[in-house]
Amino acid sequence: MTSQRLASLAATLLLSACVTTSAAQGPALSPREQAQVALQKGDGALAVKLLLPLFEKSPTDLTLARLLAEAHVKAGDAEAFLESLSQRDDAVAWYQRGLVLYSRASDATGPAVEAFQKAVAQKPEEPELHYRLGLALLESERYEASLPELARAVEKAPDRPGWSLPLAKARFHTGDTKGAVNAIRVAVLGGPTPSEVKLARGLMEQISDPFAGVPASQRPKIEQAMQWLEGADVPQQAIVNLEEIEHDYPDLAVVHSLLGLAFARIDDAGKAVEEFKRAIELAPEDGKTHLYLGELYLGRQKTKQAEEQYQAALERNPVLTEAWFRLGDFALERQDLVSARRHFTIASRLSPESTPAHGKLALVHQLEGDWPAADRELHAVLDQEPENLEFVLRLGLLHAEHAFKAKSAKERSEASKEASKWLDKVLEAQPENALASRALEKLNSPVTTAPGPH
């Protein structure tokens, strides 16, 4: 771990109430799936036509009710739909009315809230209704009122971890920062979608804003120091600028944190540790400074202290990919594959573009003998970097190992064919690649041992 890598780490929450659904693949789509595809394409009229018969058979299905409301909005006949709903007085009708009204800015904070409240009153055991009411209240910045509705929804639907994100926002705006971070952690641990990761990161940036409390007059000076540190790579000048700010404002945590990064860049570990610890004293809930300190300890082989700092970082900021990755490495070194898999999985979800995270997760799956999962992670990298020969080679070695450990002739044949495909591709680009050559030789010989994970 270099000090330059450590310093490089220093470098509007948009809440969506809609649930997106991927189009099913394959020729045999159900009517519901066809309707979802139509909605994604903006064809509300077709979606209405497909959904109406389904909804008539299952009038209490809230997912169908939501899709049908969305379809009417996209079909441009929201007013007629609202008129038809006015003839009914049941929870589902009020729910659909609320959804349509929520889609219109003029009605989102008043009439929509009232409709969702009537739906909840008639069916208080349904978490979806509490969730939609909470979102509508949140949208209207009625944070105190939204909090119990969102909390009730999350409590009643533990299988919907993404719902914790609006709850986190409500908690943050009502002064419960720790509760907000805990809610974000629930979403992160629950397997967030890319859009949920974006929401979680946006909210954490609000919660852990390093410039909070910094006088406006000092912000340009701090930004200039950051430019010296990161843009120009002149940490000595950054230190001069930051120490001038520190003289007048000795209790700004961000200044001490940046000083720690600058001292780390010039390999003054003692001063760096001192500045990081001072920053933590001033802003104990800032997870990033714990991460920086952990990186510094790791670079000096103080693994126990480093691991403690990474854990502290994630307690305060659960979206720090680097900390999850480092903890995964520690678990892998201890051969704790379960913990390693968990940490690398979270890291790869938080940063799906991260080659190291997918690579380490693939290694864990390979060590566990989960060939399809390892293959999937290696392909996640190649989908982004098709010419990454390291991962092409790893795919070849993965399937070669699978071939040697196969339990049937058919399994071995299929794995051998896949291995040969990738190994041949490596040798086309690198004819002298010894690993690929040896693996192919073993595949074509009666050898019974396989090349291990690479």
C-alpha positions in Angstrom: 0.0 0.0 0.0 1.6 3.3 -1.1 1.1 6.7 0.6 0.0 8.0 -2.8 -2.8 5.4 -2.9 -3.8 6.5 0.6 -4.0 10.1 -0.4 -6.0 9.3 -3.5 -8.9 8.2 -1.3 -9.5 11.8 -0.2 -10.4 13.0 -3.4 -29.2 15.4 -4.4 -30.3 12.4 -2.9 -32.9 11.6 -5.5 -35.6 9.4 -4.0 -37.6 7.3 -6.4 -40.9 5.9 -5.4 -41.1 3.7 -8.5 -40.0 0.1 -8.7 -38.4 -0.9 -11.9 -38.6 -4.4 -13.2 -36.3 -6.0 -15.8 -37.9 -7.5 -18.8 -37.9 -11.3 -18.7 -35.7 -13.0 -21.2 -36.9 -15.8 -23.4 -39.9 -16.3 -25.8 -42.5 -17.2 -23.2 -43.4 -14.0 -21.4 -46.4 -14.0 -19.1 -49.0 -11.3 -19.5 -47.7 -9.5 -16.4 -44.2 -9.6 -17.8 -45.4 -8.4 -21.2 -47.1 -5.5 -19.4 -43.9 -4.7 -17.6 -42.0 -4.6 -20.9 -44.7 -2.3 -22.3 -44.4 0.0 -19.4 -40.6 0.2 -19.8 -41.2 1.1 -23.4 -43.7 3.8 -22.4 -46.7 1.9 -24.0 -49.3 2.5 -21.3 -52.2 1.6 -23.4 -50.9 -1.9 -24.2 -50.0 -2.3 -20.5 -53.6 -1.4 -19.5 -55.0 -3.9 -21.9 -52.7 -6.7 -20.5 -53.2 -5.8 -16.8 -56.9 -5.3 -16.6 -57.9 -9.0 -16.9 -55.2 -9.9 -14.3 -56.4 -7.3 -11.9 -60.0 -8.3 -12.3 -59.0 -11.8 -11.2 -56.7 -10.5 -8.3 -58.2 -7.2 -7.2 -56.2 -7.2 -3.9 -52.8 -7.7 -5.5 -51.0 -4.4 -4.8 -48.3 -5.1 -7.3 -50.9 -5.4 -10.1 -52.7 -2.4 -8.7 -49.5 -0.3 -8.8 -48.7 -1.4 -12.4 -52.2 -0.7 -13.5 -52.1 2.8 -12.0 -48.7 3.5 -13.7 -50.1 2.2 -17.0 -53.1 4.5 -16.9 -50.7 7.5 -16.2 -48.5 6.5 -19.2 -51.5 5.9 -21.4 -52.7 9.5 -20.7 -56.0 8.6 -19.2 -55.3 9.3 -15.6 -58.3 11.6 -15.2 -60.7 8.9 -16.4 -59.0 6.4 -14.2 -59.4 8.7 -11.2 -63.1 9.1 -12.0 -63.6 5.3 -12.0 -61.8 5.0 -8.7 -64.1 7.6 -7.1 -66.9 5.0 -7.4 -65.0 2.8 -4.9 -64.1 3.1 -1.3 -61.6 0.4 -0.5 -57.9 0.3 0.4 -56.7 -0.7 -3.1 -58.7 2.1 -4.8 -57.3 4.7 -2.4 -53.9 3.3 -3.0 -54.2 3.6 -6.7 -55.6 7.0 -6.4 -52.7 8.0 -4.3 -50.2 6.6 -6.9 -51.8 8.6 -9.7 -51.9 11.8 -7.7 -48.3 11.3 -6.5 -47.2 11.2 -10.1 -48.4 14.8 -10.5 -46.3 17.5 -8.8 -49.4 19.6 -8.0 -51.0 16.8 -6.1 -48.0 14.9 -4.7 -47.8 16.5 -1.3 -51.5 17.0 -0.4 -54.2 14.9 -2.2 -51.8 12.0 -2.6 -51.0 12.0 1.1 -54.7 12.0 2.0 -55.4 9.1 -0.4 -52.6 7.0 1.1 -53.8 7.8 4.6 -57.3 6.5 3.7 -55.7 3.4 2.2 -53.7 2.8 5.4 -56.7 3.4 7.6 -58.6 0.6 5.8 -55.7 -1.9 5.6 -53.2 -1.0 8.4 -51.5 -4.4 8.2 -50.2 -3.8 4.7 -46.6 -2.5 4.6 -46.8 -1.3 1.0 -49.4 1.3 2.0 -47.4 2.6 4.9 -44.4 2.8 2.6 -46.2 4.9 0.0 -47.7 7.1 2.6 -44.2 7.6 4.2 -42.7 8.5 0.8 -45.4 11.0 0.1 -44.9 12.7 3.5 -41.1 12.6 2.9 -41.6 14.3 -0.5 -43.5 17.1 1.2 -40.7 17.4 3.8 -42.9 16.4 6.6 -40.1 14.3 8.1 -41.5 13.8 11.6 -44.8 12.5 10.1 -43.0 10.3 7.6 -40.8 8.6 10.1 -43.4 6.2 11.9 -44.9 5.2 8.5 -41.5 4.3 7.0 -40.4 2.6 10.1 -43.6 0.5 10.2 -43.2 -0.4 6.6 -39.6 -1.6 7.1 -40.5 -3.5 10.2 -43.4 -5.3 8.4 -41.3 -6.0 5.3 -37.8 -7.2 6.3 -37.4 -8.7 2.8 -37.4 -5.2 1.3 -34.1 -3.8 2.6 -34.2 -1.0 0.0 -37.0 0.6 1.9 -34.5 1.4 4.6 -33.1 4.2 2.4 -36.1 6.6 2.7 -36.2 5.7 6.4 -32.6 6.8 6.6 -33.4 10.1 5.0 -36.3 10.7 7.4 -34.1 9.8 10.4 -31.3 12.1 9.2 -33.7 15.0 8.8 -35.1 14.4 12.3 -31.7 14.5 13.9 -31.1 10.8 14.3 -27.8 10.5 12.4 -26.8 7.1 14.0 -30.2 5.7 13.1 -29.9 7.0 9.6 -26.5 5.2 9.2 -27.9 2.0 10.6 -30.8 2.1 8.1 -28.3 2.6 5.3 -26.3 -0.4 6.5 -29.5 -2.5 6.3 -29.8 -1.6 2.7 -26.1 -2.2 1.9 -26.2 -5.6 3.6 -29.4 -6.5 1.9 -28.0 -6.7 -1.7 -28.7 -3.2 -3.1 -29.4 -2.5 -6.7 -27.2 0.0 -8.5 -29.9 2.7 -8.1 -30.1 1.9 -4.4 -26.3 2.1 -4.1 -26.4 5.6 -5.7 -29.1 6.6 -3.2 -27.1 5.2 -0.3 -24.0 7.0 -1.3 -25.8 10.3 -1.9 -27.3 10.2 1.6 -24.0 9.2 3.3 -22.4 12.3 1.6 -25.1 14.4 3.3 -24.6 12.7 6.6 -20.8 12.8 6.5 -20.2 16.1 4.7 -16.6 17.0 5.5 -17.3 20.7 4.9 -20.2 20.9 7.5 -19.2 23.5 10.0 -16.4 24.9 7.8 -16.6 28.7 7.5 -17.4 29.8 3.9 -14.3 32.0 3.9 -12.1 28.9 4.4 -13.6 26.6 1.8 -11.7 28.0 -1.2 -8.5 27.7 0.8 -9.2 24.0 1.6 -10.1 23.3 -2.0 -6.8 24.9 -3.0 -4.9 22.7 -0.6 -6.7 19.7 -2.0 -5.7 20.8 -5.5 -2.0 20.9 -4.4 -2.4 17.5 -2.8 -4.3 15.7 -5.5 -4.1 17.6 -8.7 -0.6 19.0 -8.6 0.9 16.2 -6.4 2.8 18.8 -4.3 1.9 17.6 -0.7 4.5 20.0 0.8 2.6 23.0 -0.5 -0.7 21.5 0.7 0.8 21.2 4.2 1.8 24.9 4.1 -1.7 25.9 3.1 -3.5 23.6 5.6 -1.3 24.7 8.5 -2.2 28.3 7.8 -5.9 27.4 8.1 -5.2 25.3 11.2 -3.6 28.3 12.9 -6.8 30.3 12.7 -9.2 27.3 12.9 -7.6 24.6 14.9 -10.8 22.5 15.4 -11.7 21.8 11.8 -11.6 18.0 11.4 -11.3 18.1 7.6 -8.1 20.2 7.8 -6.5 17.6 10.1 -7.7 14.8 7.9 -6.1 16.4 4.9 -3.0 17.1 6.8 -2.8 13.4 7.6 -3.1 12.5 4.0 -0.4 15.0 3.0 2.0 13.8 5.7 1.4 10.2 4.6 2.2 11.3 1.0 5.7 12.4 2.1 6.1 9.3 4.3 5.9 11.1 7.6 3.9 8.4 9.3 4.2 9.8 12.8 2.7 13.2 11.8 0.1 11.5 9.7 -1.2 9.3 12.5 -1.2 12.3 14.8 -3.3 14.3 12.4 -5.7 11.5 11.7 -6.3 10.9 15.4 -6.9 14.6 16.0 -9.5 14.5 13.1 -11.2 11.5 14.7 -11.3 13.3 18.0 -13.0 16.3 16.4 -15.4 14.3 14.2 -15.7 10.8 15.7 -18.5 9.8 13.4 -16.6 10.4 10.2 -15.8 6.9 8.8 -13.5 8.1 6.1 -10.8 9.2 8.5 -10.8 5.8 10.1 -10.4 4.4 6.6 -7.4 6.6 5.9 -5.8 5.6 9.2 -6.4 2.0 8.4 -4.7 2.4 5.1 -1.7 4.0 6.8 -1.4 1.1 9.3 -1.8 -1.5 6.6 1.0 0.1 4.6 3.2 -0.4 7.6 2.2 -4.0 8.2 0.2 -3.1 11.4 -2.6 -5.4 10.3 -4.4 -5.7 13.7 -4.7 -1.9 14.0 -5.6 -1.6 10.4 -8.4 -4.1 10.7 -9.8 -2.3 13.7 -9.9 1.0 11.8 -11.6 -0.6 8.8 -14.3 -2.0 11.1 -14.7 1.4 12.8 -14.9 3.0 9.4 -17.8 0.8 8.3 -19.7 1.3 11.6 -19.8 5.0 10.7 -20.0 4.7 6.9 -21.2 1.4 5.4 -20.7 2.5 1.8 -16.9 2.6 1.9 -16.0 -0.1 -0.7 -12.3 -0.1 0.2 -13.0 -1.0 3.8 -15.2 -4.0 2.8 -12.5 -5.1 0.4 -9.7 -4.9 3.0 -11.8 -6.9 5.5 -12.3 -9.4 2.8 -8.6 -9.7 2.3 -8.1 -10.3 6.1 -10.7 -13.0 6.1 -9.2 -14.6 3.1 -5.8 -14.7 4.7 -7.4 -16.5 7.7 -9.1 -18.9 5.2 -12.5 -17.7 6.5 -14.2 -18.1 3.2 -17.7 -17.3 4.5 -16.6 -13.9 5.8 -14.5 -13.2 2.8 -17.3 -14.0 0.4 -19.6 -11.7 2.3 -17.2 -8.8 2.3 -16.2 -9.1 -1.3 -19.8 -9.5 -2.3 -20.7 -6.2 -0.7 -17.6 -4.5 -2.2 -18.6 -5.7 -5.7 -22.1 -4.5 -5.3 -21.1 -1.1 -4.0 -18.6 -0.7 -6.8 -19.7 -3.0 -9.7 -16.9 -1.5 -11.9 -14.2 -2.7 -9.4 -12.0 -5.3 -11.1 -10.2 -6.3 -7.8 -13.5 -6.9 -6.0 -14.9 -9.2 -8.7 -11.5 -10.9 -8.9 -11.3 -11.6 -5.2 -14.9 -12.8 -5.1 -14.2 -15.1 -8.0 -11.3 -16.5 -6.1 -13.4 -17.2 -3.0 -16.0 -19.0 -5.1 -13.3 -21.0 -6.8 -11.9 -22.1 -3.5 -15.4 -23.1 -2.4 -15.8 -25.1 -5.6 -18.7 -22.9 -6.8 -17.7 -22.9 -10.5 -20.7 -21.0 -11.9 -20.4 -18.2 -9.3 -16.7 -17.8 -10.0 -17.3 -17.8 -13.7 -20.0 -15.1 -13.3 -17.6 -12.8 -11.4 -14.8 -13.2 -13.9 -17.3 -12.5 -16.7 -18.4 -9.3 -14.8 -14.9 -8.0 -15.4 -14.6 -9.2 -19.0 -18.0 -7.6 -19.8 -16.3 -4.3 -19.0 -12.8 -5.1 -20.2 -13.0 -7.7 -22.9 -9.3 -7.7 -23.6 -8.2 -8.1 -20.0 -5.9 -11.1 -20.6 -5.4 -11.7 -16.8 -9.0 -12.5 -16.4 -9.2 -14.4 -19.7 -6.4 -16.6 -18.3 -8.2 -16.9 -15.0 -11.3 -18.1 -16.7 -9.2 -20.7 -18.5 -7.6 -21.9 -15.3 -10.9 -21.9 -13.5 -12.5 -24.3 -16.0 -9.4 -26.4 -16.2 -9.5 -26.9 -12.4 -13.2 -27.7 -12.7 -12.5 -30.2 -15.4 -10.0 -32.1 -13.2 -12.4 -32.1 -10.3 -15.5 -33.0 -12.3 -17.5 -35.9 -11.1 -18.7 -37.2 -14.4 -17.2 -37.6 -17.9 -19.8 -35.2 -19.3 -19.0 -32.5 -16.8 -15.3 -32.9 -17.4 -15.8 -32.7 -21.2 -17.8 -29.5 -20.9 -15.4 -27.9 -18.5 -12.4 -28.9 -20.7 -14.0 -27.4 -23.8 -14.6 -24.1 -21.9 -11.1 -24.1 -20.5 -9.5 -24.7 -23.9 -11.5 -21.8 -25.4 -10.2 -19.3 -23.0 -6.7 -20.7 -22.8 -6.4 -20.6 -26.6 -7.4 -17.0 -26.5 -4.6 -16.2 -24.1 -2.1 -18.0 -26.3 -3.2 -16.2 -29.4 -2.2 -12.9 -27.7 0.7 -14.3 -25.7 2.2 -17.4 -27.3 4.8 -17.8 -24.6 2.4 -17.7 -21.7 3.6 -20.6 -19.6 0.5 -20.9 -17.3 -1.8 -21.2 -20.3 0.5 -23.7 -22.0 0.8 -26.0 -19.0 -2.9 -25.9 -18.3 -3.7 -27.0 -21.9 -1.1 -29.8 -21.7 -2.7 -31.1 -18.5 -6.1 -31.0 -20.1 -4.9 -33.1 -23.0 -3.1 -35.6 -20.8 -4.2 -38.2 -18.2 -3.0 -36.0 -15.3 -5.5 -36.0 -12.5 -4.4 -32.8 -10.7 -5.5 -29.4 -11.7 -4.0 -26.0 -11.8 -5.2 -24.2 -8.7 -6.7 -20.7 -8.4 -4.5 -18.0 -9.9 
